[in-house]
Each structure stands twice: as C-alpha cells, then as structure tokens.
Amino acid sequence: MNPLPREYSEEAAAAQLAIKREQVAQMLRPFGAPEPEVHPSPPIHFRQRAEFRVWHEGAHTHYLMFGGKDSQEPLRLTQFPTASKRINALMQELAVELANTPALKQRLWQVEFLDTLAGESLITLVYHRKLDAEWQGLATATASRLGTGIVGRSRGQRLVVGRDWVTERLAVNGISLEYRQPEGSFTQPNATVNSAMLAWAQRACAGDPGRDLLELYCGIGNFTVAVAGGFRRVLATEIGAGAIAAARFNLEANKIQNTFVARLSSAEAASAMARERPFRRLRDFDLDDFRPDVLLVDPPRAGMDPDTRALAAGFDRIVYVSCNPITLCRDIQSLGQDYRVLQTALFDQFPYTHHMECAVVLDKSAGDPLA
C-alpha cells in the first residue's frame, strides 16, 4: 500500500487535532471547563458528502474546488482523498458517463455527492438550463449504470430519477440506528465522527428516565433518534419542512413513540414555552403535561438568538453541540453565573481544516457555578 500524501496522513491529522484541542480548551477555561474529550476522524475517506463545480474542456469534465490562500483559486481534482471511497469511484464513473453523453453535461455547472456507510448513494446535477424529457431519459440510464439515484436541479426545476434520499445506519453504543437522509437537507458529513457524537450525546443526556427533553434545531432527527429513549417525553423543533418529514420518518423507523416534532423556529419555541400565544402546530401536543428540565441544542454557526438564550436560562441542564466555539462561548457567557460546565468534547468532523465541532454540558445543580 502506498503511503498517504503528507497532507492526508495520520500524523498531519493528529498534529492539527492537537492544535484544535488546545484552542477549544483555552476558549472554555474561563468558564471552569474540564479538558475536552477528543474524538478523532479517520485520516482519509471520512466524508459522506462532497460538492464540486465542474469545468468542461472538450469531451472531458473536470471537478473543481476552491481553496488555497485565495478562496477563488480553482483546484482541479481527479480524486478527493477526504471523500468516501464510493464518492471517489462515482467521480470517475460519472466523468466517463458525461464524456459519453454530451447532452447530459450541457450547461452542467455543479455536482453533489451523498454517500452512506450503509452503501447507498445519491448524485445531484445542477444546471444552467431547463431540463427536459431527453435529460430524464439520459439520467435514468446513467443512474442504472452507476447504481445510484440522481436528482436534476435547475432554476424552478427539481427532477428525481429513482429516489431523492439515502438510508444511513450508524452504530451507537452497540445499537444500530437508521436514518433517512433526503437530498437537500443538512446531514453530518463525517459519519464515523457523527456516531461518536451521538454516543456522547446519549451519555450527556443520561439520567432520570422520567424527565422531559426539549430539543431545538433537530434537523432530520440526528440527535433526537439517539437520545429520545432516555426521556419520558420529547418535543423536537425544526423549521425546514423536508427535515421535519425526515425526522418523523426516522423516529418511526427506529420505533420511537415518545417524541413530537413541531415546525417551529427556536424563537417560536421560546414563545410557546412561555405560553405567550398558542401555536396550531402544537395543537396535538399537550404542553401542560410537558415539564422539560433538559435542553438539547445544535444551532447554526450564528449560535442561539437572544430569545433562545433567554429560554435556555430556565433549564437546569443544557446539552449544547456547536460548530462554532466562538458563538458557543458567547452563549455560555450570556447565560450568566448559575451554570457549571460539567463536560466538554471536541469532534474532528473536518480534518485538515480550521473548523471545530465541539459540545458542552451545562448544569445549574452541579455545585459551584461558573466563575
């Protein structure tokens, strides 16, 4: 076996992860946080999602990414070692299909790949032209040869060949969890590290099974499916209709019956919990019998908004997963002096980049509050 390129080696990944660990630890030390529990990634073939711009040169189609010191500098790729083996194979196979089918690559400008550890994959082709019956026929033949679903997108159009979702199966603390991942919905890109995140979240949320949980930003139910079994009742909220549908499917697929998923923004959830006004989307959920003392949040990079921070301050325990430690620290600071940071964790979702995925457990009843 040939050694890995220097930039994609176990040594390079470990060295950068050590730097990230110290950065996260330094940012959280002012809050009296313990040293972070670190979860590394495999050094290569760890991404189950990848997207590329495409460049056509004669009969050939090239995949492009933008990186380096100048973010607008195109990098021409023939392989992508951080992506899964299946995505790398599909990159080559699709390039051959496009070379042999000029009408399929006409005005194609972006390609997105979605893969799973369970062996299912999906390709999205994005165009600057209207897609017609000829495209549908060519895409159907290509999907059959590649053994994958294909979604074609153009302005105002979305055509599906086969199906527009994949099924993922993740092992979490010895249990296999099943997830439907729709095209266009956010999914964690690093499935191996995601399994570690879910196992950590189960432990972080563990306690009295008679408790109730409020989860904000639940997405397709990534954390919901993993942690719901440890609670009496769960209310999970999300704003995307596609993600809501997937979350409900995933709960049913995993035989979880104690969870209600509502289409609410985090600010609307705060308003509902404060009984400021009724929401029709909660008419089938008994808020009067819901007494959450644990809050689980996985917000976008901007962190929690002021209304959500105000809601969070009423909880005894907060399990906070963050893709941006800067806004995480801002939100911890805003919660005031009542909380102690019991646990911290760093998950290396994105080796070879500066991005850091981390998580903390905040608790009001754990003794000394934040200094």
C-alpha angles and dihedrals in degrees: 000000000000116000116256118261109268093249090053102045134121088243093053093047092047093048093052092044089055089055091049091049092055092046092053092044092052092049093051100040094086086065094053091251122168119241111285123262103235126218113188128203129230107268095237140019093026101127120092092182130054136157130194139184112232132223122198119213112175108301092344130091119204128198115229134196128178121232146112123089090317109056089205093058108112118226115203111218132198092173136010111212095191091059122082120275089250093055090050090051092047091051090060096040093048091049089056091048091051092048090053095043110049093176090059094056097043107130092346107155107167138032125194126192127200119187136171139207085237090067102253123124142183134196125205117200115198119200143188092218141060115276117227142180091281090057091049092053094047092046091050091054092046092049090052093051094046096042094231141105119256129207119193118205132189133149106305092355137099117169121183124208111193104338135336099223141057131213119234126193119199128187110227120177090334095312125107113228121195124215132183108213113196123207109261097023122109115260129173105263098212107061096184092053090041089060088054090049092052092049090050091048091052090055093043092053096042118120139089107008088212091073127101126230132212113199122190125195091019096166112184090346097271095152095021094067092048100048106029094089091067094063141065094228134001131199112194123186135197136156103216114092093209092050091047091054091048092048091053091048092049093051091051093045089055093045094244111156105166097073132091118195117205130187099236134133116235089254090052090049089053090051091048093050090050089051089233091144138347121259121211088211088066097046091109093049122079105225090178090065093045116094107169118188096166123067122195118193134175102174129180120267091280090065125214121340120232094264091052092047089053090051092047092054089068095062126093092213130028123188104197122189113189138186090192118050091190094064090037090060091045090054093047089051091049092055089069134218101319100084133079121204103234101174139013130188138183120208116194097218092153114037116189091030134086092243117119127195111196141162139201139191114221120193134182096196100051100096125258112040125226112301 
